[in-house]
C-alpha cells in the first residue's frame, strides 16, 4: 500500500471516528429525550413516538423483564464469577437472548438491517445475531446482574441480506422500569466502515513489519538527533550492532 493510500485511509478513518462520535452524542441525546418522554416529564406520547420513528439512529424498544427474573434466580445460587459462568454455558446465553422481547423498532433500524417492513424484520430477527453477538450478550447479562441501567458495547450483527454489520450499541433502561427492566431503549450505530479501515491499516502495519524484518537490505530508523531508534536484522549484521 502506497504512502498516499495510507494517508487517505487515515484521513477517512479520522473522519469516520468524528462522525461516529457525533452520532453517539446525538444517539445519547435522543435516548435521553425518549426516556423523559416515557416518564411524561417533557413531551407527550405523540411526540415520543415521532422522535422514536424519525430518529436517524437505529432504536429498538425492548423488554428484558424475563431475563431479569432469570438472572435474579441465578444470583441466588451465589455464583462468584458470572462472566465465566455464562461463558461455560453458551446454550443458556442463547436461551436468555431469546427471552428478550422486541416491542418495536424505528425506520432507521429497517434501513440499517435492509428489511422491507417491520413484519419482515421481526420474522427474520434470529438471522441478525451472529455467534459473536451472542458472546457479547454476556456483557449485558452481567450488567443486569450488577444492577446497571446503562451500557455501551460493540457487536457484530448481520443484515437480512447476510451482510456483516459492525455496530456500536447503547443500552438504557427507561425511567420507572429500573426494578424489572421491562422497558429498555437500545440505539445502534453502524461503524462497519471505520472497522474496515482500521483493519486495513493494521494489515498494512503487519506487512511493513514483516518486510522490515526479512528484507536483505539494511534499514535503520533514526531520530532527529541521529540516534538509532530501530534497525532490522540485516542492518544489525552489516553494522555489527
N, C-alpha and C positions, 0 to 999 in steps of 0.2 A: 504494500500500500504506500503511495507517494506521500511526501510530507504535506502536499496540498490537500490530498484526500483526507488525511488525518486531521488537518486544520479545519476542514469543512465539517467532519464528523464531530469534532469537539465543539464547534460553534453551534451545530444543530442540537447536540446533547445539552449544552448550556441553555439554549432557547427552550427546549422541551422541559427542562427542570424548572425554569422560571414559569412556564405555562402551567406545569403541574402544581407548583406552589400556589399560583393564583387560583387554580381550580379547587385546590384543597381548602384555601381560605374561603372561597365562595361556597364550597361544599359545607364547611362547618357552619357558616353563617346561615345557609339555607336550612340545615338541620335544626339550628337553634331557633329559627323563626317557626319552623314546623312544630318543634317541641312546645314553644309558647302557645302556638295555635291550639294544640291539643289540650293545654291547660286552661284555655279560654282567657289568657291574660291580655293578649293584644289584638288578635284578629279573629274573625268569625270562622265557622266551619267552612263556609263557602270560599273564603279567602285561603284557608288552609289547603283545600282541595285544588285550588288554582295554582298555588305555589308548588304543590306536590306534582301535579300533572305537567306543568310547563317548565319545570326546572331543567336547565341544560345538562345537569348531572344525573346519572342513574341513581334513583332512590327506590328502595324496597321497604315496605311496611310488613313487619314480621311479628309472630307470636312465639316466644321462647318459653312459655309457661310450663309445658310438659317437660322440656329439657331441664328447667329449673327444679322441678319436683324430683326428677331422676337424680340430678346431681346432689340435691339435699339428702336423698336416701343414701347415696354413695358416701357422702361425708360422714354419715352416722357410723360407718364401718371403720372410721379413724384411719383412712388411707393417708400415709405420710407424704408420698410424692405422687400427686395426681397426674402430673405430666408424664412421668414414667409409666404409671398405671394405665393411662389411656393408650400410650404408645404400644403397650403389650396387648392391647385389645382392639385392633382395628375394626373388627366386626361391630363392636359396641359403639365405636365412634360413628360408623356409618348409620347404625340404628338410631343414635341420638340425633344425627343430622336429619334423618327422615322425620323426626318428631317436630322439627321447626315448621310452623305453618306460615306460608307466604300469603299475606292478606291482600296485598296489592303491589303493583309496580307502575312506574310512570312511563311516559312516551320515550324518554331518553334511554330507558332500560331496553325497550323493544328495539330501538335503533342500534344500540351497542351490541346486543346479542343476536341481531339480524332475525328478529321474529316479526312475522307479518301482522300478528294481532296478539292480544293478551291470551286468547284461547290457545293459540299456537305455542306461546311461551310457557304457559302452565302445563300443557300436555306433554311438553318435552323438557321439563325442568330438570329431570335427572341427568340429562346429557350435558348439562352445563358444568357439572362438577367433575374435575379430574381427580386422580388418585392423590395428587399433591395437595389439592384443595381440601380433601378430607383430612390429611395430616395437619394442615394449618388450622383446621377447625378445632383442634385440641386447644389452641391458644384461646379461643372463645370459651371453651368449656372450663378451662382453669380460671379464666377471668370471671366467669359467672360464679364459680366456687368461692372466689375471693371477694365477691360482692361488688365487683367493678360494674359501673354503668356506662362506661365509655372505653372503646378500644380502637386501636389502629393496627392494621396488619396488611400484608401483601400476599396475594394469592394468584394461582393460575386457574382460569376458567376456560370454558370452551363455548364459542358461539354456536348457534343452532346449525350452521353450515360446517361445523367441525374445526373452524379456525381457532387458533390459540389466542387467548387474551391474558396479558399480564395486567393485573388490576391492583389498585390501592383501595383498601376498604376502611371506611369509618363507620363505627357501630355505636349507637346511642340509645339507651333506654329512655323512653319519654317520661315526662313529669307525671307523677301519680301512679306509675306502674313499676316502681323500683322494687316493690315487695314480691312481685310474681313474674316480672319480665314478660308480661302479656302483650306489651306494645313496644316494639323496637324499630327504630328507623336506621336503615343501612344505606349508606351512599357509596358509590363505586366510581372511581376514575380510571380510565384506560391509560396505562403507562407503557404499553407494548413498544411504541417507537423508541422511548428512552431506554428501555431494557435492551432492545436490539442494538442500538448504537453503543451502549456501554459494553455489550458482549463483543461487538466488532473491535472496539478499542482494546479490550482485554486480549483478544486473539492476536491483534497486531503487536501488542507488547510482548506476548509469548513468542511470536515468530521472530521478533527483533532480538530477544534474549537468546533464542536458540542459534540464530545466525551469529551473534556476538561471540558465543561460546565455542562454536565449531569452525568458524572460518580460519583459513590458513594464514591470512594476513594479520599482522599485529595491530590491535586497536586500543588506544588509550583515551580515557575520558579525564580531562584536566579541568581544574578550577581556574578562575581568572588569574590567580597568582602563580600559576604554573604547577601547583601541587597535583599529584595524581589522585584522582577520585577512585577510578577503577581501571583495570586492564584485563583483556581477555587472555586465555591460556597461551595463545600464540605470542602475544606481546611479552608475557612473562618469560617464555622460553628464549625469545630473542634478546631481551634486555637483562635476563638473569635476575628478575625480581620476584 
